Amino acid sequence: MKDLMFPASFRIFLFSLVFLFLSQTTSPQTQEEDPKKDGIIITVEKGQTLSIISKTYLDDPRKWKELLKSNKIDNPNLILPGMKLWVPASLGKKPIAEVSRLTGASELLLSSKKETTWSSANVGTGLYLHDEARTKEESLLELLLNTGSSLELSPNSHIVMEKVKNEKDPDSFYLKKGRMRAIITKGIPTRKMFILRTPAAIAEVKGTEFITEVDEKENTSLGCYEGRVDVSAQNVTVEVNAGYATYVEKGKPPTKPFLIPAPPEIQP
């Protein structure tokens, strides 16, 4: 692979992947508070079904009947876009992720709590739909997902908790910039466990371990060193298997997966 094929940021990304392979270890809708009730008020959006609403805001997409009962609605056909629904705290969804480890200055924007300014991250803080996390210079932040998977943000990185589009999809995340290492819990081989979006691509993951980076031009690099990741952009999907990487320039399809360079031999 010639140096001129990719920008310097991608060559640095590949260099970091080489040393990760060398040192592989097992380390790891609009809402508003209702002052009269214990819970939140949501606005039904166009295209949302009761199952999608239940998956997004509750622990189980099958809880939609309980949601109707809480709102004293007998007919599910009466749920229309623009309608306000109360989601009681007793049915509320557990956090999508929780801060499990951090070093240096990392911050959270807790939009789910109607906060509009960033605050310091603390171990144990839960992140819900629309919440964001970012790291600064020389800081790291690890998030433990409710599925058992973990995400590790490198310095100067930024991620957003996204909503699902249908009840069959797993939780979705948006890496706006920086580098993230993901260790995704293994599940059913044919079932998506995790969706990651970047400004340039979408990655659908089952059980795997991989690293994604978004550079200053919003291009995406992805290297896989366990399992498989399907990377899509511009209606083209490539399968990135263990030991391979792909590069997605914003507005273009992914490159054909290529072998990550072998790590250098260590002299005794």
Secondary structure per residue as TSV (DSSP state, phi and psi in degrees):
chain	resnum	aa	ss	phi	psi
A	1	M	-	360.0	120.9
A	2	K	-	-75.2	147.7
A	3	D	G	-62.9	-28.1
A	4	L	G	-75.2	-8.7
A	5	M	G	-71.2	-32.4
A	6	F	S	-131.3	155.0
A	7	P	-	-67.9	165.4
A	8	A	H	-59.1	-36.2
A	9	S	H	-60.4	-35.4
A	10	F	H	-74.3	-35.5
A	11	R	H	-65.1	-36.5
A	12	I	H	-65.7	-39.0
A	13	F	H	-59.8	-46.1
A	14	L	H	-62.7	-39.6
A	15	F	H	-60.0	-41.8
A	16	S	H	-67.3	-34.9
A	17	L	H	-64.1	-38.8
A	18	V	H	-56.1	-45.4
A	19	F	H	-76.8	-23.0
A	20	L	H	-69.1	-38.6
A	21	F	H	-65.7	-37.0
A	22	L	H	-68.2	-33.8
A	23	S	T	-117.9	36.9
A	24	Q	-	-57.1	130.7
A	25	T	-	-134.4	176.9
A	26	T	S	-94.7	13.0
A	27	S	-	-60.8	155.1
A	28	P	-	-60.1	360.0
A	29	Q	-	360.0	145.4
A	30	T	-	-42.5	130.3
A	31	Q	E	-127.9	150.6
A	32	E	E	-150.7	143.2
A	33	E	E	-72.8	140.0
A	34	D	-	-101.1	111.4
A	35	P	T	-66.4	-16.1
A	36	K	T	-93.5	-14.8
A	37	K	S	-134.3	154.6
A	38	D	S	-86.3	94.2
A	39	G	E	159.3	-159.8
A	40	I	E	-130.3	159.7
A	41	I	E	-107.4	128.6
A	42	I	E	-116.1	159.0
A	43	T	E	-109.6	124.3
A	44	V	-	-66.3	128.6
A	45	E	-	-99.3	158.4
A	46	K	T	-60.0	132.7
A	47	G	T	90.1	-9.8
A	48	Q	-	-79.9	132.6
A	49	T	-	-100.1	169.6
A	50	L	H	-62.0	-35.2
A	51	S	H	-65.5	-41.5
A	52	I	H	-64.4	-43.3
A	53	I	H	-60.6	-43.6
A	54	S	H	-66.4	-38.2
A	55	K	H	-69.1	-37.4
A	56	T	H	-70.8	-41.8
A	57	Y	H	-111.2	-11.6
A	58	L	B	-120.2	175.6
A	59	D	S	-75.8	-21.4
A	60	D	-	-143.9	127.7
A	61	P	G	-62.3	-16.3
A	62	R	G	-83.7	0.0
A	63	K	G	-85.0	9.7
A	64	W	H	-61.8	-29.6
A	65	K	H	-65.6	-38.5
A	66	E	H	-67.4	-34.0
A	67	L	H	-64.8	-43.0
A	68	L	H	-62.2	-42.8
A	69	K	H	-62.2	-40.7
A	70	S	H	-64.6	-28.8
A	71	N	T	-98.3	7.6
A	72	K	T	54.2	45.8
A	73	I	-	-114.4	124.4
A	74	D	-	-90.7	-32.5
A	75	N	-	-105.9	113.1
A	76	P	G	-63.0	-21.0
A	77	N	G	-70.3	-9.4
A	78	L	G	-84.2	-4.6
A	79	I	-	-79.5	109.7
A	80	L	-	-126.9	156.0
A	81	P	T	-55.5	138.5
A	82	G	T	93.7	-14.6
A	83	M	-	-71.6	143.8
A	84	K	E	-93.5	132.6
A	85	L	E	-124.8	139.7
A	86	W	E	-92.0	127.5
A	87	V	E	-107.1	102.7
A	88	P	E	-65.9	148.9
A	89	A	G	-60.4	-29.8
A	90	S	G	-64.3	-23.6
A	91	L	G	-100.8	-6.9
A	92	G	B	-56.1	151.7
A	93	K	-	-78.1	145.2
A	94	K	-	-69.3	161.3
A	95	P	-	-56.9	144.2
A	96	I	S	-66.1	-37.2
A	97	A	E	-149.0	162.7
A	98	E	E	-138.1	139.4
A	99	V	E	-67.8	117.9
A	100	S	E	-107.6	-21.9
A	101	R	E	-161.3	144.5
A	102	L	E	-156.3	151.9
A	103	T	E	-137.7	144.1
A	104	G	S	74.2	-162.9
A	105	A	-	-92.1	104.0
A	106	S	E	-119.2	151.2
A	107	E	E	-132.8	156.8
A	108	L	E	-126.5	144.4
A	109	L	E	-117.2	102.6
A	110	L	-	-91.5	76.6
A	111	S	G	-63.3	-27.8
A	112	S	G	-63.4	-22.1
A	113	K	G	-102.9	14.4
A	114	K	T	65.5	21.9
A	115	E	-	-79.6	141.3
A	116	T	-	-115.3	0.0
A	117	T	S	-126.0	153.0
A	118	W	-	-74.9	145.6
A	119	S	E	-133.8	161.5
A	120	S	E	-63.7	138.3
A	121	A	-	-77.4	145.8
A	122	N	-	-134.9	144.7
A	123	V	T	-59.9	132.6
A	124	G	T	99.6	-13.4
A	125	T	-	-69.9	132.4
A	126	G	E	-91.1	146.6
A	127	L	E	-116.8	132.0
A	128	Y	-	-114.8	-173.3
A	129	L	T	-51.1	131.6
A	130	H	T	77.4	-7.1
A	131	D	-	-69.6	155.8
A	132	E	E	-132.0	154.1
A	133	A	E	-136.5	142.6
A	134	R	E	-146.1	150.8
A	135	T	E	-110.9	157.8
A	136	K	-	-112.3	-167.1
A	137	E	T	-57.0	133.8
A	138	E	T	57.0	34.4
A	139	S	-	-127.6	152.2
A	140	L	E	-129.5	148.8
A	141	L	E	-142.0	126.9
A	142	E	E	-112.3	132.2
A	143	L	E	-111.7	132.1
A	144	L	E	-101.9	119.2
A	145	L	E	-81.5	159.5
A	146	N	T	-70.3	-6.0
A	147	T	T	-90.4	-6.8
A	148	G	S	98.2	-10.7
A	149	S	-	-73.9	164.5
A	150	S	E	-136.9	149.2
A	151	L	E	-126.0	131.4
A	152	E	E	-118.0	117.5
A	153	L	E	-92.0	129.6
A	154	S	-	-80.1	174.2
A	155	P	T	-55.8	147.1
A	156	N	T	58.1	46.6
A	157	S	-	-121.6	160.4
A	158	H	E	-150.5	124.0
A	159	I	E	-131.3	150.0
A	160	V	E	-126.0	137.2
A	161	M	E	-79.7	120.9
A	162	E	E	-105.3	162.0
A	163	K	-	-88.4	158.6
A	164	V	-	-85.3	155.7
A	165	K	S	-95.0	-25.0
A	166	N	S	-150.4	165.6
A	167	E	T	-67.1	-14.9
A	168	K	T	-88.9	-14.0
A	169	D	S	-80.7	146.2
A	170	P	-	-78.5	179.4
A	171	D	-	-60.4	148.0
A	172	S	E	-121.5	145.5
A	173	F	E	-132.7	151.7
A	174	Y	E	-123.5	113.3
A	175	L	E	-89.5	104.4
A	176	K	E	-74.9	-38.0
A	177	K	E	-162.0	164.6
A	178	G	E	89.2	-162.4
A	179	R	E	-122.5	139.6
A	180	M	E	-136.8	134.2
A	181	R	E	-103.7	129.3
A	182	A	E	-120.1	131.7
A	183	I	E	-119.2	104.4
A	184	I	-	-99.1	130.0
A	185	T	-	-58.3	135.7
A	186	K	-	-76.2	134.8
A	187	G	-	-132.5	-143.9
A	188	I	-	-67.2	127.0
A	189	P	T	-53.3	-31.5
A	190	T	T	-94.9	2.4
A	191	R	S	-105.0	132.3
A	192	K	-	-69.6	130.6
A	193	M	-	-105.5	-13.7
A	194	F	E	-166.0	137.7
A	195	I	E	-124.1	128.1
A	196	L	E	-121.9	124.0
A	197	R	E	-106.1	149.1
A	198	T	-	-132.4	173.5
A	199	P	S	-60.6	-18.6
A	200	A	S	-114.0	-16.7
A	201	A	-	-157.2	172.7
A	202	I	E	-128.8	131.6
A	203	A	E	-114.7	125.0
A	204	E	E	-106.9	124.7
A	205	V	E	-121.9	144.4
A	206	K	S	-105.3	-110.3
A	207	G	S	-109.1	117.1
A	208	T	-	-165.9	176.7
A	209	E	E	-134.1	126.5
A	210	F	E	-153.4	168.3
A	211	I	E	-126.7	134.8
A	212	T	E	-123.2	142.5
A	213	E	E	-136.5	136.7
A	214	V	E	-113.3	118.9
A	215	D	-	-86.4	-174.8
A	216	E	T	-66.7	-18.5
A	217	K	T	-98.5	9.9
A	218	E	-	68.2	20.8
A	219	N	-	-79.1	155.8
A	220	T	E	-120.0	133.6
A	221	S	E	-116.3	138.2
A	222	L	E	-139.4	125.8
A	223	G	E	-121.5	133.9
A	224	C	E	-113.0	131.6
A	225	Y	E	-127.8	17.5
A	226	E	E	-164.4	137.2
A	227	G	S	77.0	-142.2
A	228	R	E	-152.0	145.3
A	229	V	E	-129.2	130.9
A	230	D	E	-94.7	118.6
A	231	V	E	-110.5	126.7
A	232	S	E	-124.0	143.0
A	233	A	E	-164.5	139.7
A	234	Q	T	53.9	41.9
A	235	N	T	63.8	21.8
A	236	V	E	-122.3	132.8
A	237	T	E	-121.2	133.8
A	238	V	E	-122.1	147.1
A	239	E	E	-94.7	119.3
A	240	V	E	-105.6	107.0
A	241	N	E	-92.7	172.5
A	242	A	T	-56.0	132.7
A	243	G	T	89.3	2.1
A	244	Y	E	-120.8	164.3
A	245	A	E	-141.8	162.9
A	246	T	E	-140.0	160.1
A	247	Y	E	-130.1	133.0
A	248	V	E	-123.1	108.9
A	249	E	-	-79.1	134.3
A	250	K	T	-54.9	128.1
A	251	G	T	89.6	0.8
A	252	K	S	-127.2	162.3
A	253	P	-	-74.2	164.4
A	254	P	-	-65.9	151.0
A	255	T	-	-72.9	160.0
A	256	K	-	-61.9	130.8
A	257	P	-	-55.2	140.7
A	258	F	E	-133.0	155.7
A	259	L	E	-63.5	134.9
A	260	I	-	-71.4	134.4
A	261	P	-	-53.2	141.3
A	262	A	-	-66.4	145.0
A	263	P	-	-68.4	150.1
A	264	P	-	-66.9	150.2
A	265	E	-	-73.6	139.9
A	266	I	-	-92.4	121.8
A	267	Q	-	-76.3	135.8
A	268	P	-	-66.1	360.0
